[in-house]
Amino acid sequence: LKAVEDAKKQAQELAQTLAIARAENERAQELARAYDRLATSNAALKATQAQLVQSAKLLREIDELPSLPETVEKTKAALQDENVPLSDVIAIIDSDPLVSAKLIRLANSGMNAIANRVDSAGAAVKLLGLRETYNAVLASTILNFAESTKAFNFRRFWEEAMFATSAVRGLGAVMKKRPAPALHTAALLHDIGRFALAHAVPEDYAKIDVRLTGSDLIQSEEEIFGLSHPEAAFVLGYRWDLPEEIVVPIRYHHNPASADPMQKEASIVCLAGYLAESYSSQRELTRDTDFADVQAAMDTLSLSPAQLVDAYREAVLTFAV
């Protein structure tokens, strides 16, 4: 009987020992998991800190881009002075051959439905009017900067920029409403953030997969630079004091819903950019195309797939590089 009692006692002690060991093992595992979480959190914090440092450096690089030339400032001042004769504006533009050449090119592009070609800055100014001339001079100057930037595919940038302006006209046609002149300029410059990144960090910019578009491109830019090209465009626009009606649609052309109170304007630039990229990449657009990437912009403008395709076809007809 005593032996049985001793055996029970030993069994109870063994069970208690096992329970204690099991509890200690679970505690050890919990501590290990907590350590892993802490290590992961520290790694994420370090990565975030490194990304913030990189973003700050990138912002400084963008902020150090050259100021806009005197031609832009003089044209802007003329626009604000009701008494300045048109001949003075033409003289300002004629004094800058690079801007004059691009202004003539823009006047003959899909931005404007004209029967006869423009062959002088004076004719371009008379065709466009003062406000559109200022927007075109602004765009011309920025395009000159982009053209001189290494590690940047300016040819494709130019083609998509020019097609985007035709797309704005095409969208206006299907909506039966003429878009504001600033929207043509915003469409023309919708990807200047990519130029800003390429200029500021050319080696890192070369890491971007040229096939990426839409949200995939934004994600890749944020991972590499800590900054997407729409935000880079906003920084550059602030640096160059671009008008709000141009810089806001550019900043939000990948996310028009956040452009309050300019959702419609940003949606037009969003769709213009999408159509331009489709044209450049030879993507066929039909009424059965999946427009998920730009559906929100289409909804904002109450556009159906058929209308977007019609706008695209209209843009193709009027497009001229």
Secondary structure, DSSP 8 states (H G I E B T S, - for coil): -HHHHHHHHHHHHHHHHHHHHHHHHHHHHHHHHHHHHHHHHHHHHHHHHHHHHHHHHHHHHHHTS----HHHHHHHHHHH-TT--HHHHHHHHHT-HHHHHHHHHHHTSTTS--SS---SHHHHHHHH-HHHHHHHHHHHHHHHHHHT-TTS-HHHHHHHHHHHHHHHHHHHHHHTS---HHHHHHHHTTTHHHHHHHHH-HHHHTTS-TT--HHHHHHHHHHHHSS-HHHHHHHHHHHTT--HHHHHHHHTTT-GGGSTT-HHHHHHHHHHHHHHHHHHTT----TTS--GGGHHHHHHTT--HHHHHHHHHHHHHH---
